[in-house]
Amino acid sequence: MTELIFIEAPSPNHDRRHAPPDAIVLHYTGMQTGEAALARLCDPEAKVSAHYLVEEDGRIFRLVDEAARAWHAGRGVWQGDTDLNASSIGIEIVNPGHAFGYRPFPEVQVAAVIALVADIRSRWTIADARIIAHSDLAPARKEDPGELFPWKRLAEAGHGLWFEPAAERVAALTGLLQPGDGGIGVIVLRAGLHRLGYGVKPGDAYDAETVSTVRAFQRHWRPSRVDGVADGETRARLVGLLQLASAESATGVLN
């Protein structure tokens, strides 16, 4: 298991939290260097922060105490929660992102993130269904940490939801749902995404909001296809994840 050694780098960008955190939001920094990202997260003029920053070499910087409200999530919603800053712990993962040469996350960095998530969950009650991407809570605005982040590996370590459907389950969901479509298939898709946690409301139009939400879902749970088109596997994964989330909610079993 990765040993956690924290480097203290206090950020002034935080305020009071009024309830214990019950979610974790993962980000990438989206800047050209980790040093630049750290400087920005600690700059009072920037008015942004996170609780932790994980460098590509595995170093972990502690910026804001977990008991305080860091400013990392911005506008968005997950499971009806519209103030994720207030309810979550934010982890920034150093990566240049889609704008500056998105690349795989190094092994040592991934191991550090997994160990950090486990450490956080040892102190707070956080459901697997509330370990999310920045793009999950703000699909129209954000892409991070993106499809190269190893969500499956994180889930296999016991943190977060993951589901891979059997081939026959995928085959049963024929055809594509895509922009311009309507009808019962779109109604079911949007309702499922909303039930999982996304802000998209139930409806029968495969509109721009549906596209951005499906794309965000794919970045997290269907990373080999990130195009906003709901093929059979995308929909099968959604159904499986809903079942897992429902079972977790019903039993109250948390890792």
DRENMIVEX-789179 format. One record per residue: residue number from 0; residue in one letter; x, y, z of N, C-alpha, C in turn. Coordinates in steps of 0.05 Angstrom, whole numbers. Example, Ala and Ser with C-alpha at 12.3 -4.5 7.8 and 13.67 -1.06 7.14 Angstrom:
BEGIN
{nupa 0 'a' {264 -114 156} {246 -90 156} {264 -66 156}},
{nupa 1 's' {257 -45 142} {273 -21 143} {258 1 157}},
//
This chain:
BEGIN
{nupa 0 'm' {17 -24 0} {0 0 0} {18 25 0}},
{nupa 1 't' {10 45 -16} {25 70 -17} {25 85 9}},
{nupa 2 'e' {48 92 19} {50 107 43} {44 137 37}},
{nupa 3 'l' {26 148 53} {18 176 49} {36 195 65}},
{nupa 4 'i' {49 212 50} {65 233 63} {56 259 51}},
{nupa 5 'f' {45 277 68} {33 302 58} {53 325 60}},
{nupa 6 'i' {53 340 39} {69 365 38} {49 388 43}},
{nupa 7 'e' {54 403 63} {35 424 71} {40 448 52}},
{nupa 8 'a' {19 457 39} {19 481 21} {-7 496 25}},
{nupa 9 'p' {-11 509 48} {-37 520 55} {-46 541 34}},
{nupa 10 's' {-71 538 26} {-84 557 9} {-103 574 25}},
{nupa 11 'p' {-104 601 19} {-123 618 33} {-151 616 23}},
{nupa 12 'n' {-155 601 1} {-180 601 -13} {-199 579 -2}},
{nupa 13 'h' {-212 586 19} {-232 567 31} {-249 583 50}},
{nupa 14 'd' {-271 571 58} {-289 583 78} {-301 561 95}},
{nupa 15 'r' {-321 568 110} {-332 549 130} {-350 528 117}},
{nupa 16 'r' {-347 503 126} {-364 482 118} {-385 478 140}},
{nupa 17 'h' {-411 474 132} {-432 473 152} {-442 444 157}},
{nupa 18 'a' {-431 425 143} {-438 397 147} {-415 380 139}},
{nupa 19 'p' {-413 355 149} {-391 338 141} {-391 332 112}},
{nupa 20 'p' {-368 329 99} {-368 322 71} {-378 294 66}},
{nupa 21 'd' {-392 290 44} {-403 263 37} {-397 256 8}},
{nupa 22 'a' {-378 270 -4} {-372 264 -32} {-342 270 -37}},
{nupa 23 'i' {-331 258 -58} {-304 264 -68} {-306 271 -97}},
{nupa 24 'v' {-294 294 -105} {-293 302 -133} {-264 302 -143}},
{nupa 25 'l' {-260 287 -164} {-233 285 -176} {-232 304 -200}},
{nupa 26 'h' {-209 318 -202} {-204 337 -223} {-177 331 -236}},
{nupa 27 'y' {-172 342 -260} {-144 346 -268} {-139 376 -268}},
{nupa 28 't' {-113 383 -266} {-106 411 -263} {-110 427 -289}},
{nupa 29 'g' {-105 413 -312} {-109 427 -337} {-90 450 -342}},
{nupa 30 'm' {-67 449 -330} {-46 469 -334} {-20 456 -343}},
{nupa 31 'q' {-2 471 -354} {22 460 -366} {41 447 -347}},
{nupa 32 't' {41 456 -322} {59 444 -301} {44 442 -275}},
{nupa 33 'g' {54 424 -258} {43 422 -231} {50 446 -215}},
{nupa 34 'e' {73 457 -219} {81 481 -204} {62 504 -209}},
{nupa 35 'a' {55 508 -235} {36 530 -241} {9 525 -229}},
{nupa 36 'a' {0 500 -228} {-26 493 -217} {-25 498 -187}},
{nupa 37 'l' {-4 490 -173} {-2 494 -144} {-2 524 -138}},
{nupa 38 'a' {12 540 -154} {13 569 -149} {-15 581 -152}},
{nupa 39 'r' {-29 572 -172} {-56 583 -176} {-75 575 -154}},
{nupa 40 'l' {-73 551 -145} {-91 541 -124} {-86 555 -97}},
{nupa 41 'c' {-62 567 -95} {-55 581 -70} {-55 611 -73}},
{nupa 42 'd' {-63 621 -96} {-64 650 -102} {-91 661 -93}},
{nupa 43 'p' {-91 680 -74} {-116 691 -64} {-132 706 -86}},
{nupa 44 'e' {-118 715 -106} {-132 729 -128} {-147 710 -146}},
{nupa 45 'a' {-138 685 -147} {-151 665 -165} {-177 656 -154}},
{nupa 46 'k' {-180 655 -127} {-205 647 -114} {-213 618 -122}},
{nupa 47 'v' {-193 601 -126} {-198 572 -130} {-179 557 -112}},
{nupa 48 's' {-187 532 -106} {-170 515 -89} {-181 487 -90}},
{nupa 49 'a' {-168 469 -76} {-177 442 -72} {-165 433 -45}},
{nupa 50 'h' {-174 410 -36} {-163 401 -11} {-135 388 -15}},
{nupa 51 'y' {-132 375 -38} {-106 362 -44} {-99 366 -73}},
{nupa 52 'l' {-73 365 -78} {-62 364 -105} {-43 341 -106}},
{nupa 53 'v' {-46 323 -126} {-28 300 -129} {-11 304 -153}},
{nupa 54 'e' {15 305 -149} {34 309 -171} {38 283 -187}},
{nupa 55 'e' {50 286 -211} {55 263 -228} {75 243 -216}},
{nupa 56 'd' {92 253 -198} {111 235 -185} {100 224 -159}},
{nupa 57 'g' {74 228 -153} {61 217 -130} {61 234 -105}},
{nupa 58 'r' {75 256 -105} {74 274 -82} {46 285 -78}},
{nupa 59 'i' {38 287 -53} {12 297 -46} {14 323 -30}},
{nupa 60 'f' {3 344 -40} {3 370 -27} {-24 374 -13}},
{nupa 61 'r' {-24 381 12} {-48 387 27} {-52 417 28}},
{nupa 62 'l' {-74 426 15} {-78 455 12} {-99 466 31}},
{nupa 63 'v' {-120 451 35} {-142 460 52} {-150 437 71}},
{nupa 64 'd' {-155 443 96} {-164 423 115} {-191 411 106}},
{nupa 65 'e' {-194 385 109} {-219 372 100} {-244 383 114}},
{nupa 66 'a' {-241 394 137} {-264 405 152} {-273 432 140}},
{nupa 67 'a' {-257 443 122} {-264 469 110} {-275 465 82}},
{nupa 68 'r' {-288 485 71} {-300 485 45} {-280 496 25}},
{nupa 69 'a' {-268 480 8} {-250 489 -13} {-267 497 -37}},
{nupa 70 'w' {-255 512 -55} {-269 524 -78} {-260 510 -104}},
{nupa 71 'h' {-270 487 -109} {-260 471 -131} {-282 462 -151}},
{nupa 72 'a' {-306 460 -142} {-327 448 -159} {-341 468 -177}},
{nupa 73 'g' {-347 492 -168} {-361 511 -184} {-390 503 -188}},
{nupa 74 'r' {-403 515 -208} {-431 510 -214} {-435 481 -223}},
{nupa 75 'g' {-455 468 -213} {-461 441 -221} {-480 427 -202}},
{nupa 76 'v' {-486 402 -208} {-505 387 -192} {-498 357 -193}},
{nupa 77 'w' {-501 344 -171} {-500 314 -170} {-519 304 -149}},
{nupa 78 'q' {-537 287 -158} {-557 275 -140} {-573 297 -126}},
{nupa 79 'g' {-579 318 -141} {-595 340 -130} {-579 360 -113}},
{nupa 80 'd' {-554 355 -108} {-537 372 -92} {-525 394 -110}},
{nupa 81 't' {-532 419 -105} {-523 441 -122} {-499 457 -110}},
{nupa 82 'd' {-489 448 -87} {-465 461 -76} {-445 439 -69}},
{nupa 83 'l' {-431 429 -89} {-412 407 -84} {-387 418 -69}},
{nupa 84 'n' {-382 444 -71} {-360 454 -54} {-366 449 -25}},
{nupa 85 'a' {-391 453 -17} {-398 450 11} {-398 421 20}},
{nupa 86 's' {-404 402 2} {-408 374 10} {-386 356 2}},
{nupa 87 's' {-365 365 -12} {-345 347 -22} {-317 354 -14}},
{nupa 88 'i' {-299 335 -18} {-270 339 -16} {-259 338 -44}},
{nupa 89 'g' {-244 358 -52} {-234 361 -79} {-205 352 -81}},
{nupa 90 'i' {-199 335 -101} {-172 326 -107} {-164 335 -135}},
{nupa 91 'e' {-144 351 -137} {-133 359 -163} {-110 341 -170}},
{nupa 92 'i' {-111 329 -194} {-91 310 -203} {-75 324 -226}},
{nupa 93 'v' {-50 327 -222} {-34 341 -242} {-34 327 -269}},
{nupa 94 'n' {-44 341 -289} {-44 331 -317} {-50 355 -334}},
{nupa 95 'p' {-37 359 -357} {-41 382 -373} {-70 384 -385}},
{nupa 96 'g' {-83 361 -386} {-111 362 -395} {-114 364 -425}},
{nupa 97 'h' {-139 364 -434} {-144 364 -462} {-134 389 -477}},
{nupa 98 'a' {-130 410 -463} {-121 435 -476} {-91 436 -480}},
{nupa 99 'f' {-76 421 -465} {-46 423 -466} {-32 396 -470}},
{nupa 100 'g' {-46 377 -481} {-32 351 -487} {-40 330 -466}},
{nupa 101 'y' {-65 324 -465} {-75 304 -446} {-60 278 -449}},
{nupa 102 'r' {-52 266 -427} {-36 242 -428} {-43 223 -405}},
{nupa 103 'p' {-36 197 -407} {-42 178 -386} {-30 187 -359}},
{nupa 104 'f' {-43 179 -338} {-34 186 -311} {-13 165 -303}},
{nupa 105 'p' {10 174 -294} {31 155 -286} {23 137 -264}},
{nupa 106 'e' {35 113 -264} {28 93 -244} {31 103 -215}},
{nupa 107 'v' {53 117 -209} {57 126 -182} {36 147 -174}},
{nupa 108 'q' {27 162 -193} {6 182 -187} {-20 169 -182}},
{nupa 109 'v' {-27 149 -198} {-52 134 -194} {-53 120 -167}},
{nupa 110 'a' {-31 108 -160} {-29 94 -134} {-33 114 -111}},
{nupa 111 'a' {-21 138 -114} {-24 158 -94} {-53 168 -91}},
{nupa 112 'v' {-67 171 -114} {-95 179 -114} {-112 158 -100}},
{nupa 113 'i' {-108 133 -107} {-123 111 -94} {-119 111 -64}},
{nupa 114 'a' {-94 113 -56} {-88 113 -27} {-100 137 -13}},
{nupa 115 'l' {-100 160 -27} {-112 184 -15} {-142 181 -12}},
{nupa 116 'v' {-155 171 -32} {-184 167 -31} {-191 148 -8}},
{nupa 117 'a' {-175 126 -5} {-180 107 17} {-176 121 44}},
{nupa 118 'd' {-156 137 46} {-150 152 71} {-173 171 78}},
{nupa 119 'i' {-183 185 58} {-206 204 63} {-230 188 72}},
{nupa 120 'r' {-236 166 59} {-260 150 66} {-257 137 94}},
{nupa 121 's' {-234 135 104} {-230 125 131} {-241 144 152}},
{nupa 122 'r' {-244 170 144} {-253 190 163} {-282 199 159}},
{nupa 123 'w' {-292 196 134} {-318 207 127} {-335 185 114}},
{nupa 124 't' {-361 188 117} {-380 169 105} {-386 179 76}},
{nupa 125 'i' {-374 165 57} {-376 173 29} {-384 149 12}},
{nupa 126 'a' {-407 150 0} {-417 128 -16} {-401 125 -42}},
{nupa 127 'd' {-400 101 -53} {-387 97 -79} {-399 115 -101}},
{nupa 128 'a' {-425 118 -99} {-440 134 -120} {-434 164 -117}},
{nupa 129 'r' {-419 172 -97} {-412 200 -93} {-382 204 -96}},
{nupa 130 'i' {-369 186 -109} {-341 190 -118} {-342 196 -147}},
{nupa 131 'i' {-339 221 -155} {-346 229 -182} {-324 247 -195}},
{nupa 132 'a' {-328 251 -220} {-311 269 -236} {-322 297 -235}},
{nupa 133 'h' {-304 316 -239} {-313 344 -243} {-333 346 -266}},
{nupa 134 's' {-328 331 -287} {-345 331 -310} {-373 319 -304}},
{nupa 135 'd' {-375 302 -284} {-401 291 -277} {-420 312 -266}},
{nupa 136 'l' {-409 330 -250} {-427 350 -238} {-431 375 -257}},
{nupa 137 'a' {-413 378 -276} {-415 400 -295} {-409 391 -323}},
{nupa 138 'p' {-426 375 -335} {-420 363 -361} {-416 383 -384}},
{nupa 139 'a' {-430 405 -383} {-428 425 -405} {-403 442 -402}},
{nupa 140 'r' {-391 442 -379} {-368 460 -374} {-341 445 -372}},
{nupa 141 'k' {-341 421 -362} {-317 408 -354} {-313 381 -367}},
{nupa 142 'e' {-287 373 -370} {-280 347 -382} {-263 330 -363}},
{nupa 143 'd' {-256 341 -341} {-236 328 -323} {-248 310 -302}},
{nupa 144 'p' {-232 290 -293} {-205 284 -301} {-203 268 -327}},
{nupa 145 'g' {-226 262 -339} {-225 252 -366} {-224 222 -369}},
{nupa 146 'e' {-226 213 -394} {-228 185 -401} {-202 169 -397}},
{nupa 147 'l' {-179 183 -394} {-154 168 -388} {-150 162 -359}},
{nupa 148 'f' {-167 174 -342} {-164 167 -313} {-175 139 -309}},
{nupa 149 'p' {-160 122 -294} {-168 94 -291} {-190 90 -270}},
{nupa 150 'w' {-214 98 -277} {-237 94 -259} {-241 65 -252}},
{nupa 151 'k' {-237 47 -271} {-241 19 -265} {-222 10 -243}},
{nupa 152 'r' {-198 18 -245} {-178 10 -224} {-185 21 -197}},
{nupa 153 'l' {-194 46 -196} {-203 58 -171} {-225 42 -159}},
{nupa 154 'a' {-245 34 -175} {-267 18 -165} {-258 -9 -156}},
{nupa 155 'e' {-240 -21 -171} {-229 -48 -163} {-215 -47 -136}},
{nupa 156 'a' {-205 -23 -129} {-192 -19 -103} {-213 -13 -81}},
{nupa 157 'g' {-238 -12 -90} {-260 -9 -70} {-272 19 -68}},
{nupa 158 'h' {-267 36 -88} {-275 63 -87} {-289 72 -112}},
{nupa 159 'g' {-315 76 -111} {-330 85 -134} {-345 62 -148}},
{nupa 160 'l' {-363 69 -166} {-379 49 -180} {-365 42 -207}},
{nupa 161 'w' {-369 17 -215} {-360 8 -241} {-376 -16 -250}},
{nupa 162 'f' {-383 -17 -275} {-399 -40 -285} {-392 -45 -314}},
{nupa 163 'e' {-387 -71 -320} {-382 -79 -347} {-403 -100 -355}},
{nupa 164 'p' {-421 -94 -373} {-442 -112 -380} {-433 -136 -396}},
{nupa 165 'a' {-447 -158 -393} {-442 -182 -410} {-450 -176 -439}},
{nupa 166 'a' {-438 -190 -457} {-442 -186 -486} {-471 -188 -493}},
{nupa 167 'e' {-485 -208 -482} {-513 -212 -489} {-531 -189 -479}},
{nupa 168 'r' {-523 -176 -458} {-538 -153 -447} {-535 -129 -466}},
{nupa 169 'v' {-510 -126 -477} {-506 -104 -496} {-521 -110 -521}},
{nupa 170 'a' {-520 -135 -531} {-533 -142 -556} {-563 -137 -555}},
{nupa 171 'a' {-574 -139 -531} {-603 -135 -528} {-612 -106 -532}},
{nupa 172 'l' {-593 -88 -529} {-599 -60 -532} {-588 -51 -560}},
{nupa 173 't' {-603 -56 -580} {-595 -50 -608} {-599 -21 -615}},
{nupa 174 'g' {-583 -12 -635} {-587 15 -645} {-573 36 -628}},
{nupa 175 'l' {-574 60 -639} {-562 83 -626} {-583 103 -619}},
{nupa 176 'l' {-579 117 -596} {-594 141 -590} {-575 164 -593}},
{nupa 177 'q' {-584 185 -609} {-566 206 -616} {-581 232 -620}},
{nupa 178 'p' {-565 254 -624} {-578 281 -626} {-601 281 -647}},
{nupa 179 'g' {-623 293 -639} {-646 295 -656} {-667 273 -651}},
{nupa 180 'd' {-659 252 -636} {-678 230 -630} {-697 239 -609}},
{nupa 181 'g' {-719 224 -607} {-739 228 -586} {-752 202 -580}},
{nupa 182 'g' {-774 203 -564} {-789 179 -559} {-781 165 -533}},
{nupa 183 'i' {-791 141 -530} {-788 127 -504} {-759 120 -498}},
{nupa 184 'g' {-743 114 -518} {-715 108 -513} {-700 131 -500}},
{nupa 185 'v' {-706 155 -510} {-693 179 -499} {-704 185 -472}},
{nupa 186 'i' {-730 181 -468} {-742 185 -441} {-728 168 -421}},
{nupa 187 'v' {-725 142 -427} {-712 124 -409} {-683 131 -404}},
{nupa 188 'l' {-669 139 -425} {-640 147 -422} {-638 171 -404}},
{nupa 189 'r' {-653 192 -409} {-650 216 -393} {-659 211 -364}},
{nupa 190 'a' {-680 195 -360} {-688 188 -333} {-667 173 -318}},
{nupa 191 'g' {-654 155 -332} {-632 139 -319} {-608 156 -312}},
{nupa 192 'l' {-600 174 -330} {-578 192 -323} {-585 210 -299}},
{nupa 193 'h' {-609 219 -299} {-618 236 -276} {-618 220 -250}},
{nupa 194 'r' {-628 196 -252} {-629 179 -228} {-601 173 -217}},
{nupa 195 'l' {-582 169 -235} {-554 164 -226} {-543 188 -212}},
{nupa 196 'g' {-550 212 -220} {-540 236 -207} {-537 260 -224}},
{nupa 197 'y' {-538 257 -250} {-534 280 -268} {-557 300 -266}},
{nupa 198 'g' {-551 325 -273} {-570 346 -271} {-591 346 -294}},
{nupa 199 'v' {-587 331 -315} {-606 330 -337} {-633 321 -327}},
{nupa 200 'k' {-654 335 -335} {-681 328 -325} {-694 308 -344}},
{nupa 201 'p' {-712 292 -334} {-727 274 -352} {-740 289 -375}},
{nupa 202 'g' {-740 277 -398} {-752 290 -422} {-749 271 -446}},
{nupa 203 'd' {-760 280 -469} {-760 262 -492} {-743 274 -515}},
{nupa 204 'a' {-726 293 -510} {-710 306 -531} {-681 299 -527}},
{nupa 205 'y' {-668 289 -548} {-639 284 -547} {-626 311 -556}},
{nupa 206 'd' {-625 329 -537} {-615 356 -542} {-586 360 -534}},
{nupa 207 'a' {-577 385 -535} {-548 390 -529} {-542 382 -500}},
{nupa 208 'e' {-560 386 -482} {-555 378 -454} {-552 348 -451}},
{nupa 209 't' {-569 333 -466} {-566 304 -466} {-540 295 -477}},
{nupa 210 'v' {-531 308 -499} {-505 301 -511} {-483 305 -491}},
{nupa 211 's' {-482 329 -478} {-460 334 -459} {-461 315 -435}},
{nupa 212 't' {-485 308 -427} {-488 290 -404} {-479 261 -411}},
{nupa 213 'v' {-487 252 -435} {-478 225 -444} {-448 225 -447}},
{nupa 214 'r' {-436 247 -458} {-407 248 -461} {-393 247 -434}},
{nupa 215 'a' {-404 261 -414} {-392 260 -387} {-394 232 -376}},
{nupa 216 'f' {-417 219 -379} {-421 192 -370} {-400 174 -383}},
{nupa 217 'q' {-396 177 -409} {-376 160 -423} {-348 165 -413}},
{nupa 218 'r' {-341 190 -408} {-314 196 -398} {-308 180 -372}},
{nupa 219 'h' {-328 176 -356} {-325 163 -330} {-329 132 -333}},
{nupa 220 'w' {-350 124 -347} {-358 96 -346} {-358 81 -373}},
{nupa 221 'r' {-352 95 -394} {-350 82 -421} {-328 95 -436}},
{nupa 222 'p' {-303 95 -426} {-282 112 -436} {-272 105 -464}},
{nupa 223 's' {-279 82 -475} {-270 76 -502} {-288 90 -523}},
{nupa 224 'r' {-310 101 -514} {-327 116 -533} {-336 142 -519}},
{nupa 225 'v' {-326 164 -528} {-334 190 -516} {-343 208 -539}},
{nupa 226 'd' {-368 205 -546} {-379 220 -569} {-407 231 -564}},
{nupa 227 'g' {-418 226 -541} {-445 236 -535} {-467 220 -548}},
{nupa 228 'v' {-461 198 -562} {-481 181 -574} {-484 156 -556}},
{nupa 229 'a' {-509 150 -549} {-514 128 -530} {-518 102 -546}},
{nupa 230 'd' {-497 87 -549} {-499 61 -561} {-508 41 -541}},
{nupa 231 'g' {-511 16 -549} {-521 -5 -531} {-504 -9 -507}},
{nupa 232 'e' {-478 -8 -510} {-460 -12 -487} {-462 11 -467}},
{nupa 233 't' {-464 35 -477} {-467 58 -459} {-492 55 -442}},
{nupa 234 'r' {-514 47 -455} {-540 44 -441} {-539 20 -422}},
{nupa 235 'a' {-526 -2 -430} {-524 -25 -412} {-507 -18 -388}},
{nupa 236 'r' {-486 -3 -391} {-470 5 -368} {-486 22 -349}},
{nupa 237 'l' {-502 40 -361} {-519 58 -344} {-539 41 -327}},
{nupa 238 'v' {-552 22 -340} {-571 5 -325} {-556 -10 -303}},
{nupa 239 'g' {-533 -21 -308} {-518 -36 -288} {-510 -18 -265}},
{nupa 240 'l' {-501 6 -271} {-492 25 -250} {-516 33 -233}},
{nupa 241 'l' {-539 37 -245} {-563 44 -229} {-570 21 -210}},
{nupa 242 'q' {-566 -3 -218} {-572 -26 -201} {-552 -26 -177}},
{nupa 243 'l' {-526 -21 -183} {-506 -20 -162} {-512 2 -143}},
{nupa 244 'a' {-518 26 -153} {-524 49 -136} {-548 44 -119}},
{nupa 245 's' {-568 32 -131} {-593 26 -116} {-587 6 -93}},
{nupa 246 'a' {-571 -14 -99} {-565 -34 -78} {-549 -21 -56}},
{nupa 247 'e' {-530 -4 -63} {-514 10 -42} {-532 27 -24}},
{nupa 248 's' {-551 41 -37} {-569 59 -22} {-587 42 -4}},
{nupa 249 'a' {-597 20 -14} {-616 3 1} {-602 -10 25}},
{nupa 250 't' {-578 -19 22} {-564 -33 44} {-549 -15 62}},
{nupa 251 'g' {-542 9 52} {-526 27 68} {-497 17 71}},
{nupa 252 'v' {-489 -1 54} {-462 -12 56} {-442 7 42}},
{nupa 253 'l' {-423 17 57} {-403 34 46} {-375 22 51}},
{nupa 254 'n' {-357 27 33} {-330 16 36} {-315 33 57}},
//
